[in-house]
C-alpha cells in the first residue's frame, strides 16, 4: 500500500468550505424527474432511499470498532472482510461491493478521502460531513495531509507513516482508530460511545475517557 492510494471511479472550522451545492441539487432533481418520467424508478423508490440514508449514523461503525478493540479474532476478521464482519454483528454494510477496514497503529495512521466526489461508507457512518465533500479537503488531504490533520487537532510524530486512501464507488474505507489509554475497564458499549465519526475517517482520535474528579 503506497502513501497515497488512488483506487478510483468535508463543518470543521479550519477547512474552508465553498457553497456549491445548489447547481448539484438542481441537476439531481432534473435527473430524478427524468428517471421517474421514463419509469426507471418511482418517487416511492426515491423516498425509501432517502429514508434509509438519513436513518444511518456512526453508531454502527462504532460498534465494529469497539468489538475489534475487545476481540482480537473479530478484529482480524474485520480487517480481512469488513462486509462479512458487519453482517456478523447484524449490521448493514451498504451497497458497496467492497468495504475495507484499516487499523491505525503506533507506526501507521490512515486517513480517508474521496478525491473525485464524496464516496463514503454511509451505511456504517451515516451521511458524510460537509467538509468531507468539499474541494479544499479533497485536494489538501492529498497535497498537505499532515497540515489537515493538525487543523483537526491530530499531531503525528515524524516517524509515523501516514497513508491516504481514496474511496471509490466500489471500495469504501473504515478506519479502526487506536484504543485510548485508560479504557481497560470499559465495557464494549462504553468503548463504542467514545468512537467518533471523524476518528473512523482518520482525522481525529476517539474521545478520551472522562476521569472522575
N, C-alpha and C positions, 0 to 999 in steps of 0.2 A: 504494500500500500504506500503510495507516494504521499508527500506532504500536502499536495493539492490534487485531490482526485476529482475528475470531472467525468461522470458516467453518462451525462446527457447523451434528454429529448430533442417591515420589520418594526408604541407608547414609551420607548426609552428615551429620556431627555437628551442624551448625548449623541444619538444617531439621528441626523437630520431627516425629516420626513417631508416628502412632497405630496401634495394632494392631487393625484392624477387619476382618481378612481371614477370620476364622472363619465369620461368617454368610454372607459371599460364597461361600466354598468350599462351604458346605453347600448353598446354592442351586444352585451349578454342578453338584454331584454329583446333586442331585434332578432337575435339567434333563437331565443326561446319562442318568439312569435312564429318564426319561420318553421321550426320543428313541429310546433303544435298544429300549424296550418297544414303541414304535409303529413300529419298523423304519425310522425316518428315517435313522439312522446305525447303524453296528455298533461294537462295542468295538474292533475292529481299526482302524476309521477313527479313533477317538479316540487309540489308541496311536500310530498313524502320525503324526497331527498333533502330538502331544506330542513325539515323537522329532524331528520337523522343527524344532519351536520350540527345543528345548534344544540342537540342533546349531548354531544360529545364533550368531554372535559379531560384535563390532565390526570384525573384520578386513576384512570385505567393504566396509564403508563407508570404512574407512581406505584401501583400495586405490583407491576412487573419488577421494578427496581427494588422495592422492599423485599420481595420474595427472593430475588437474586442475592441481596445482601445477607439473608439468613440461611439460604440453602445453596451451597456451592454446586451441587449437582444440577439444580434448576438453572443456576446461572450459566453453567456450561451448555445446557440445552437451549437457553435463551440466546447465547452467542452463536450457537450452531444454526438455529432456525427460530427466529423471533415470532414468526406467524404461528408455528406449531406451539410454541411456549405460551403465547397469548391464549390460544384456544384451550390449552391445558387448564388455564385458570378461568375458562368460561368467558373470555374477553373477545370482542370483535376486533380483529386486526385491520379491518378495512379492505377495500378492493385491490390495493396494490399487490401485484404478483409476488414481490419480494420486500420483506421488512427485515432490516439488518440492525442488530444491537451491537454497539461498540462500547467497550469498557474503558473509562478513564482510570489511569494508574498513577503512581508516583513519577513515572518517566514519560507517559504519553497522555496527551489531552486532545480530545476530539471536539470539533465544532462543526455544526451543520449549517449549510446554506443551500439555496436553490438559485443558481446564477441566472437562469433563464426566466423563471416566473416565481411560483411560490409552492412548489411541491413539498409536501409535509405530511406526517402521519396523523391526519386529523382524527381517525378513529381512536387513537390512543392518547392524543394530546389535546384534542379539541381544535377549534379554529385557530389558525396561526395569528400571532400578534401583528399589528400593523407594521412594526419595524422590520419584521422578518420579510415582508413583501416589498419593502421599499428599495429603490435603486441604490441609495447610499450603503445600506447594509449588504446588499447582494454584491456590490463591487468591492467595498472595503474589507469584507470578510476574506476576500482573496488577496487583495493588494496590501492590506495592513491588518491582519488578523489579531496580532498581539495588541495593537492600538485599540481595536474594537473591544477586545476583552478587558483591557484596562479601563475603558469608559464604562463598562458594565460592572467594574469593581473586582475583576479577576486578574490577579497578577501572577504570572508564571515565571518560575526560575528559568534562567537561560538554558539550563541543561534538560528542561522538559521539552520533548518533541511535540510540536503542535501539528495535528493533522486536520485539514479542512476536507470535509466530504460533501459532495454535491448531489443533492436529491434529484430524482427524476420522476417522470410519470410512472415508471416501472419499479423503481427502487426507492424506498423511504428508510430513513435512519432514526434510531432512538439511542441516545447516549445514556449509558449507565454511569452516573457520577460516582465519585469516591464517597464512601460512607464516612460521615463526620466522626471525629473523635468524640468520646463521651456518650456514645449511644449503645454501649454494650448491653445495657439492661432494658433497652427499648423493645416493646413488642413489635410485631410486624406491622400492625395498624399504626402504631406511633411513628415508626420509620416512614411509612407511606405519607404521613402527614407533613413530614419535613422535606419531601421531594417536590421541587417546584418544576413548573413547565420549562422555565429558562434553563434549569440545570440539565434537563433532558434534551435540550438543544445544544448545550455545551457552552453557554455564555454566562453561566452563574454556577455557584456551588449550592448544595442543599442547605436549607435553613439550619443554622447552628442550634443545637439543643438549648432550651431555656434552663438556666441554672438558678435554683432556688436561692433567695436572699438569706 
